[in-house]
Amino acid sequence: MGERTAQRQLVVVDLAPGPRLVAALRAAWDGGPAVAPLPRGLAPRARAEVLGSLRGSRLVSERGSVPLPDPLAVADDVALVVATSGSTGAPKSVALSRRALETSALAGSGRLGVDRQTRWLCCLPLSSMGGIGVLTRSFVAGSEPVVLRRFTPEGVAQAGDVDALSLVPTMLVRLLDAGVDLARFRHILLGGAGAHPALLARARAAGAAIVTTYGLTETCGGCVYDGVPLDGVEVDVGGAAGRIRIRGPVLAEGYRGPDGDAGAVTAADGWLVTADLGRLAADGRLEVLGRADDVIVTGGVNVAAGRVAALLAEHPAVADVAVLGVGDADWGQRVVAVVVPLDPAEPPDLPTLRAFVAERTTSAEAPRQLLLTERLPLLPNGKLDRLALRALVG
């Protein structure tokens, strides 16, 4: 946010999904006070910490509007301040401009071929870029979104005149399990986490028009659709399999902290270096392999946890899976697979899964420990809670 004029008020909103929250976000879009939507369900201490860090001018909730102490304005071109998911630690507050949000919405809508007749259903939190992206695509199209107060398969099934929505993989699983007719939607954006190939195949067999997306809060959400960057967005990967870098007009203005500026999101050359590993396929499409901080060094070999999880997800006895590394006296780290079995009465065993992975890559990438669980721990926005997962493994 640098030396730009900081005169715009920042209003923190703690509202349930619905007309009032949509109106506050639309007002920020139209040039009113900038808005920071507060994630719902925060513990009191975490809520106080977020409020103190944001330094908004007032807090708007169902109880009314109250002034906040020691406010600090944001730069004039900042429209939204959005907290990241915090799946690996403390969340950051990301400052986004109307220009970046609009560029992202127009590019995404153009890629999908949506028009004014397209009506979006929002069932993702409006404190996350997934939910906000539904609104901004509606704003640029001039259509009125339908907002669910909370996600349920019944709510999606009963939604009226809608033909597009955004989901995370967990939501897609629940909709398929409930038998919801997904073929009625012209567009289904799927992001927030990697989708297992078996899940994509199942959804498409059910008639779902799935488009997978990759992006971050810092990129106004999804900026790569089905492996192809949106118009105006550049994507690069360092080496054969390295850090994913992103450049373009969809990038955030910077981070927000208690003293205002908390750092830029990009390097001096304009590239955002993500925490994700990727590679470019032969056709130029981006393949996301997992997070750089999820690389497991086992026996001197670097193993990408995301790649191992993707391989394990192809096993017919695996319904869901996550992979991580834990300390090991002999190997430095050992590869641990946390698996939700498709049939709890007949779960896969470790030798079977080791052989399944080793046949497709190398034995070094095969898991050395297996933990079975009923479900993977998730954050409220449907992403994997990596801190809770590590606590589960112990």
Sequence and secondary structure as in RCSB ss.txt:
>XXXX:A:sequence
MGERTAQRQLVVVDLAPGPRLVAALRAAWDGGPAVAPLPRGLAPRARAEVLGSLRGSRLVSERGSVPLPDPLAVA
DDVALVVATSGSTGAPKSVALSRRALETSALAGSGRLGVDRQTRWLCCLPLSSMGGIGVLTRSFVAGSEPVVLRR
FTPEGVAQAGDVDALSLVPTMLVRLLDAGVDLARFRHILLGGAGAHPALLARARAAGAAIVTTYGLTETCGGCVY
DGVPLDGVEVDVGGAAGRIRIRGPVLAEGYRGPDGDAGAVTAADGWLVTADLGRLAADGRLEVLGRADDVIVTGG
VNVAAGRVAALLAEHPAVADVAVLGVGDADWGQRVVAVVVPLDPAEPPDLPTLRAFVAERTTSAEAPRQLLLTER
LPLLPNGKLDRLALRALVG
>XXXX:A:secstr
 TTS EEE EEEEE  SSHHHHHHHHHHHTTSSEEEE  TT  HHHHHHHHHHH  SEEEETTEEEE SS   EE
TTEEEEEE   TTSS  EEEEEHHHHHHHHHHHHHHHT  TT  EEE S TTSHHHHHHHHHHHHHT   EE SS
  HHHHHH  S  EEEE HHHHHHHHHTT   TT SEEEE SS   HHHHHHHHHTT  EEEEEEEGGGTEEEEE
TTEE TT EEEESSSSEEEEEESTTS SEEEETTEE   SS TTS EEEEEEEEE TTS EEEEEEGGGEEEETT
EEEEHHHHHHHHHTSTTEEEEEEEEEEETTTEEEEEEEEEESSTTS   HHHHHHHHHTTS GGGS SEEEE SS
  B TTS B HHHHHHHH 
